[in-house]
Amino acid sequence: MLKILSMILVCLFASAMLAVPASASEKVNIEMWHAMKAEKNDALESLVNRFMKENPDISVTTKLIKSPDPKMYGNDYACLYRNIIQGLAGGTPPDIAQVYENWTTQFVMIGAVTPFSHFKGADAITQAEINDIFPSFRNACSFNGDMYAMPFNKSIYVMYYNKALFSKLGINPPKTWEEVKAVSKKIYESEGIPGLEFTPSVDIFGNILYTSGGEFIRNGSAVFNDAKGIAAMNYLREMTENNYAAYSYSSYKDFVGGKAGFIIETTSRIGALKNDCKFNYGITFVPGEKKAYLYAGTNLAIFSQDEAKKLASWKLIRFLNRKENNIELAERTGYLPTTLSASESPEYKKFISSNPGYETGIQALKYGVSQPDTAAWESIRGFITDAVMNSLAEGQDAEEAVNAAAEYSNDLLKGFK
Amino acid sequence: MKKILAGLLFMASLVLCLPPAADAQIQTVSIAVGTSRLAEQGIVNTGIVYVPVRPVVTEMGVSWEWNPARKRLVINGKTVSGNAIRYNNSIYLPYTAIASFAGVPAVFDGSASRVIFRPEATEDTLASYLGGTSASLKPSVSSPSPAVSVQAPSQGFIKEPFVPVVGENDVFKVSVTNMDSVSEVKGQRPRSGNKFVAVHLSQQNVSREVQIYTGKFALMDKAHRIYEYSEGVSNFWLVVLRPGGTNFGYLVFEVPVNAEPNRLILSTTSRPPMTINLSR
């Protein structure tokens, strides 16, 4: 009897062990940190939910990082970066997070992110997948021949112009910076408003620099103070001194209010512009002799230390990169597709036929250039922005201003080696 | 209102700020360039040895130019940065700054209260010459030059130039090279009743390990009030620092107009807070 009882107990115990639901014991929970708000967050959430349905053994928690006060704590992405850094230092990083290229450089340096070559067999990234990513995006995510991040929410600089005003004055969108000057002069002289209006920062300087054949950094040294950089800064000075251009912190608002002929912003403005702009507007390439267009936006990297979480994170990244999901994300957020197959798909082509402007972004991507990936880039951006302000607002000599910023940048680059 | 940009901190591109020398109790030092002893004297102001620019660089035979309209001083073709002061209607610079920009080694002999510039000497021979400390031939590259005010100097003493200070523990060495008020940064102004204070600093990893989180700086005033910095208008970015690596930039704090900041505090997760006294 006792024997029977003990056997029953053993059986009960064994069945209790087996009764632990397989899904609970094997379910992998991963956390994704991002800074995509509003409709961008909605798009991400619905894609993540679909991913979980497709992968019932994986649970994804998304964490939207929002800046409580941009003046005090920087923008959302600055807060995201600080969260990741503190998480890494405290041993509690996310499993997946959005990362800029210059962040990735640092994370690769300390071995905090997993290269995609880590995943083997059925989970290995295929050559077809790699080839499908826009080459400029792919290169910016690659370090020592391996990809450490997947392009995610991308936009590229384009020019938005007041088509109605251009028609009225009988002028065409400028294709070179000299034409920008001529067109701006005409707009200023006939309308009393600036042709070009811009935020005084590294971005307008960079747009002129790159489309003139210059660069920010080459072979680890700041080179934006070469002849092309000095010319770019002198150009901005001349334009603003003659009132052909104006700098402000409200260029987008002024443009949609009809107070400026054109602005240079990323394609992420397209969605809002459709609602904000009451006049007929056009979207075209950033002017300049060279087709070299700076892009912006982040990539996704894997921080998990646990193998199961690494794999789950990788599956999510691959899911988001799949053609139909890439298209959905692009259509719902206004970011550009990151793969050639998505950008060339009939679905996306249909979308851009009713949303002109994205086509310009896609075309520009063929000539897309990444912002420098040095760890010092955020600071260098600040130095160049200061140089722009020193030159435009304080009257500092253009050459002196860019030289000072370059000298400072090179000192910082040395300190980070 | 005149904008005073934090970006004016750049090395070798500064419009000079000319606060007059502090206090009437000024200690003087004699000056020699090679074997010539100058009639003019240098001064010790808040612990820094200053020498008059014009007679010294003229004696050295180094080119120089003062543009009063733009308040710029150019020595040897380089626009001068640093803590220039106005004293007795002349422009004075720290002797180390003149040595750097003119490319002429110099030494301060404290026992004899004299500064000697030695156009023919090397730094090494000069350092051993008097057993003193020679001035570096190059401006320090790893710490930012001070931000400056572009207000025109007035007669009389206005304020003391900032004296660089250093704080250090076994992980970080923090050098504060300047602290100044700025009225506008990146299109942002302080709220009514407040002011922006820009603190220019460098932070070096002096440990043997990579530092992932380099901490957060705060400012304390004489009334022991503590202020966080405004990250959106500062230019000092968190960055992973390798051993020996140095980060630098400026922090902008918004503080009440009557606040007198006198301490910078670095809080990290691994060490007790580091406090750097900003006033001597």
Interface residues (C-beta under 8 A of the other chain):
Chain A: P70 K71 M72 Y73 G74 N75 A78 Y81 R82 I85 Q86 L88 A89 G90 Q106 F107 M109 I110 P200 Y249 A375 A376 E378 S379 G382 F383 T385 D386 A387 M389 N390 A393 E394 G395 Q396 E400 A401 N403 A404 A405 E407 Y408 D411 L412 K414 G415 F416 K417
Chain B: K3 L5 A6 G7 L8 L9 F10 M11 A12 S13 V15 R70 T79 V141 S142 P144 V150 K186 G187 Q188 S202 Q204 V210 I212 Y213 E228 S230 E231 G232 V233 N235 F236 W237 L238 V239 V240 L241 R242 G245 T246 N247 F248 G249 T269
